[in-house]
Structure formats: structure tokens, C-alpha cells
Amino acid sequence: MALDQRTQLRADLTAQRERAVQRLAVSVAALENIRLDLLRLKAGVGTVDQLTADLDAARDLQAEIDLAIESRREVEAALRPATRKG
């Protein structure tokens, strides 16, 4: 593997890792919001509307993550060299 290819691969992997870290942080924040909403409800100071909004946001986030994962799989499949049968 040439030096340029390794450099590009390293850059790609670094970018993917950074995106994964960002998605993880957003996911953890969404879960924390839901946890806090549940605590507020239990204490009698929260509303069901707050919880519903945070649950909807978490569902939207999950859909975005699923779409990103599926998109990546499709791109990787399209970039794979075709294998010959025979």
C-alpha cells in the first residue's frame, strides 16, 4: 500500500471515528434527557409533554443513525470489487 493510500485511509478512519464519537455523545445526551424527564415526572414537576418530546427526538435520532449505517453499508457494497462467478 502506497504512502498516499495509507495517509488517505488514516484520514478516513479518523473522520469516521470522530463521527461515531459525535453520534455517541448525541445519543447519550438524548438518553439523559429522557432520564431527567422521568425523574421530573416522578417528583411531580415534569410534564408528559416534555417526556413525549424527548422520546420523539430520540426516535428521530435513532432513525438518522439507522439511515447512516445503512447508507454506509450500501456505499461499501457498491465500492467492493465485483466477484466473478464461474
Backbone torsions as a table, in degrees:
resi	resn	phi	psi	omega
1	MET	NA	130.5	-177.8
2	ALA	-72.0	159.2	-179.2
3	LEU	-59.5	-41.8	179.4
4	ASP	-62.6	-39.7	179.0
5	GLN	-65.7	-41.9	178.8
6	ARG	-65.0	-40.6	178.6
7	THR	-62.9	-44.4	179.1
8	GLN	-65.0	-42.4	178.7
9	LEU	-61.5	-44.0	178.9
10	ARG	-61.5	-42.9	179.3
11	ALA	-63.8	-42.7	178.8
12	ASP	-63.1	-45.0	180.0
13	LEU	-65.2	-39.0	177.7
14	THR	-63.4	-42.8	179.4
15	ALA	-65.1	-41.7	178.1
16	GLN	-63.4	-41.3	179.4
17	ARG	-64.1	-41.2	179.6
18	GLU	-64.3	-40.2	177.3
19	ARG	-64.8	-39.6	178.9
20	ALA	-64.8	-40.3	178.0
21	VAL	-63.1	-41.9	178.8
22	GLN	-64.6	-44.0	178.6
23	ARG	-62.5	-40.3	178.5
24	LEU	-63.0	-44.1	179.6
25	ALA	-62.2	-41.9	178.8
26	VAL	-66.3	-40.1	178.6
27	SER	-63.9	-44.2	179.3
28	VAL	-63.9	-40.5	178.4
29	ALA	-63.2	-40.6	178.9
30	ALA	-63.8	-42.9	177.7
31	LEU	-64.6	-38.5	178.6
32	GLU	-64.7	-40.2	177.0
33	ASN	-61.1	-42.1	178.7
34	ILE	-64.4	-43.1	179.3
35	ARG	-60.2	-44.7	179.8
36	LEU	-65.5	-39.0	176.8
37	ASP	-61.2	-41.5	178.1
38	LEU	-64.4	-40.9	176.7
39	LEU	-63.4	-41.5	177.5
40	ARG	-62.1	-43.2	178.0
41	LEU	-60.9	-44.3	-179.8
42	LYS	-62.4	-36.2	180.0
43	ALA	-80.4	-8.7	178.4
44	GLY	84.6	13.0	-179.0
45	VAL	-112.2	-8.6	-179.6
46	GLY	-97.9	171.4	178.1
47	THR	-122.4	155.5	176.7
48	VAL	-65.3	-32.4	179.1
49	ASP	-62.0	-39.7	177.1
50	GLN	-61.7	-46.7	-179.6
51	LEU	-62.9	-43.8	-180.0
52	THR	-60.9	-43.1	179.3
53	ALA	-62.3	-42.6	179.8
54	ASP	-70.1	-35.7	176.0
55	LEU	-65.2	-41.3	177.2
56	ASP	-62.2	-42.1	178.6
57	ALA	-63.1	-39.9	178.8
58	ALA	-65.8	-39.4	176.8
59	ARG	-64.0	-42.1	177.8
60	ASP	-61.5	-42.4	178.3
61	LEU	-61.5	-44.3	179.1
62	GLN	-61.0	-41.4	178.7
63	ALA	-62.8	-40.9	178.2
64	GLU	-64.1	-41.8	179.2
65	ILE	-65.4	-44.0	178.0
66	ASP	-59.9	-42.5	179.5
67	LEU	-64.1	-41.6	179.1
68	ALA	-63.9	-41.2	179.3
69	ILE	-65.1	-46.1	-179.8
70	GLU	-65.2	-39.5	178.2
71	SER	-61.2	-43.8	179.9
72	ARG	-62.9	-41.8	178.3
73	ARG	-60.5	-42.5	-179.6
74	GLU	-65.1	-41.1	178.7
75	VAL	-64.4	-45.1	179.5
76	GLU	-62.3	-39.4	179.1
77	ALA	-66.4	-38.9	-180.0
78	ALA	-69.0	-30.1	-178.0
79	LEU	-86.1	-14.7	178.8
80	ARG	-66.2	139.9	177.6
81	PRO	-62.9	142.2	178.5
82	ALA	-68.0	138.0	176.2
83	THR	-99.3	139.5	-178.9
84	ARG	-88.4	137.9	174.6
85	LYS	-98.7	141.2	176.3
86	GLY	141.5	NA	NA
